[in-house]
Amino acid sequence: MSAPGSLRIVIAEDNAILRDGLAGLLAERGHEVVAMVGDATDLSTVVGTHAPDVAVVDVRMPPSFTDEGLLAAIELRRKYPRTGVLVFSQWVETRYATELLADGAGGVGYLLKDRVADVGDFMDALGRVATGGTALDPEVVSQLMGAARQQDSLDRLTPREREVLELMAQGLTNAAIARALTVTERAVEKHIGNIFTKLDLPPSDTHHRRVLAVLRLKG
C-alpha cells in the first residue's frame, strides 16, 4: 500500500536510461512507480490495469517516433479521466497538444525536459496534475498560442484564396494556377497578394513569402 501523500505513477518513455532514472527519482521521493512501458501501445493497458494517479508520457515514441505518445495521452484522458496525464518531452506538438488540453478539465500537464531545471518544480507539477490541476511550460503555452493565431489567419482566407494557396502548395506557378482555375494570371496575382496580407507576410528581403505561406498551410 502506498504511503500517505505518495502517488502511484505509470511512466511511458522509450529511452531506457531516462525511464529508469525518472523511476528512481520518483521512488526516492516516496512515490510508487506501478508500471513502465517503452512504447505507447501498452500505455492504455497498464493504466487500465493499475489505475495510477498520474501517467508521465513522452511524445515521440516507437514505432515512428512522431506523436504516438501524445495520441496515447489523449486516449487516456478519454478512457480514464481520473488519471492525470503529464506529457514530458523535448518537443511541442501543437496539433495534438491543443486537443489534449481542450476540455479544460484539469489533471493534465505539458513540460519540456530541457527546461525543467529543478527537481522540486517537477515534483510540484506532477502533484498538481495528479490532483486535478494543470502544469504547463510557458514555452508550450507560447507555441500553442502561436499555432492558434496561425489557424485564425488561415480562417480569414476566402474559399478561392484557400484554393489558390493549396495549388501553390502543390508547386504550381501562377500561370498553372490560372489554367487550373480558369482565371487570368492577374486574378491569381491578386489572390496571392490577399493571401500574403491575411497571413501577415509583408515583403521581405530575407524570406520567400510564397514558401512561408505554404508552410502556414502545412503547419
N, C-alpha and C positions, 0 to 999 in steps of 0.2 A: 504493500500500500504506500502511496506517495506521502511524503511528509507535508504538514500544513504549509501552504504557501508555495509549494513546488508545482511545476507544470508537467504535464505529460505531453511529449513532443514527438512528432514524426519529422524526419529530415529527408528531403529529396534533393540529392546533389550527386552529379556524375563523377566529380573529382574525388577519388577515394581519400586523398590526404586532407582536403578541405572538409569532407564529410566526417571523417574520424576526428579531426581537430575540433570541429564545432561540437560534436557529440561529447568530447572530453571536457570542453569548456563549459557546456551546459551541466554536465554531471558534477563538475567541481562546485558549481553554484547551487547544488541541491535539486536540480531538475531531473526528470526521468525521460530518457530517450527511449520510447517504446518500440520504434522501428526506424530503419534506414533503408532507402532504396536508391539505386543508381540510375534509374530511368523513370520517365513519367507514367509509363503504362501500368506500373504496380501501385502507384500512389493512391488511387481511389480505393483499391482493395485493402491496403493496410490501414487506411483511415477508417474504412467501414468496420474492420476487424478490431482495431484498438481504441477507437473513439477518443483521440487525443484532444487536448485543449487547443493545440495550435500545430500547424504544419509549416515548416520552413522550406521554401521551394525555390530552386534555381529556375531561370528562364530557359536557357539553351541546353537541352538535354538530348540523349540519343532518341531516335536514330539520325535525325537530320541536323540536330544542334541549332535549331532556329527558335521556335516558340512553343515546343512541346510542354515545357514546364508551366508556362503561363496559361496555356489552354487547359492543362490539368487543374490548375488553381481555380479557374473559372468553373470547371465541373465540380470541384469540391464545394465551392460556395453554393452551387445549385443543389447538390445532393446532401450536403452536411452543413447546413447554415450555422450550427452550434460550434463548429470547429473554426477557430481563427486561421487565417492564411497570411503568412508573412513571406512575400516574394523577396528574395535576397540574391542579387545578381550584379554582374558588371554592366548589364545592358538595360536600356529603357526601350521597351517595345510599346510604342504609343497606341498602336491599333487595338491590341487586346487589353492593355492596361486600363484603357478607358472603360471597356466592358466590365473588367474586374471590379472597378470602383463605382460603377454606375448606380447600383441600388442605394448607395449611401447608408447602408445599414450598420456599418462599423464591423469590427472584427477582421480588419484587413489592413495590410501594410505593404510598402514597397521601398526597400532600402538598397542602396548601391554599395557593393562590397568595398570598392576603392575609397569610399567617402566615410566609412564607419571607422573613426579613429579611436573611439573609447568603448571598451567592453561594457562598461556600465550603461552607456547610452543604448547599446544594442539590447541589453537585458531589459532596460526600461521599455523600449519599443516592443519587445516580444511580450512583455507582461500586459501592455496596453491592448495589443491585438488579441491576446488570449482572453481578455476580459471584456471584449466588445468595443474597444476603442480603435483608433487608427494611428498609423505611423508612416508618414510619407517624407522621403528625402526631398528637400527643396528643389533639387535638380530634376527630379521626376515630375514635380508639380509644374516647373517651368516648361519642360518639354511637352507635357500634356496640354498645357495652355497654348503653346505654340502650335501644336497639331490641331487644336480646336479652332484657332484663328485661321489656320490654313484651310480647313474644311469650310469655314464660313466664307472665305474668299472664293472658293470653288462654287459654293452655293449661289454666289452673286452672278455667275455666268448664265446667259440665256441658253436655251437648248441648242440653238445654232452655234453659239460660241463654244459650248461644250463639244459639239460635234467637230468643229474645226480643231480644237485642242486635241481631241482623240486622233484625228488624222495626222496632226503634227507629231504625235507620239509614235505613229507608225513610220515616221521618217519621210512623209510626203512633202514635196516642195509646194510653194504657193500655187504654182501652175497646176500641179497634180491635184491639189485640194479643190481648186476651182473646177477642174473637169469632173471630179467625183461628186461635187455638189451642184454641178450645172449652174455656176455663177461666174462672174467675172473675177479676174485676179484682183482688181481694185476692191471688190467687195470682200474678198478674203483678207486683203491687207487691212481693211477697216476692222474686220472682226478680230484680227490678231492684235491690232492696236488697242481695242477694247479689252481683250484678254489681259494684255500687259498692265493696263490701268487697274483693272479689277483685282488682279493678283498682286498689286503693289510692286511691280517690277519696273522701276524707272530706267531710262537709258544709262548704260554703264560702260566704261572702257575696259573693265576687268572681268565682267561676267556676260555670258551669252544668254540674253533674255529668252530666246526660244528654248534652249536647253533647260533653263530654270523653270519655265512654265510647264514643260513636260514632266520634270521632277515633281512638281506640285501635284500633278495628276496621278503619278505613280506612287506618291507618298502615302 
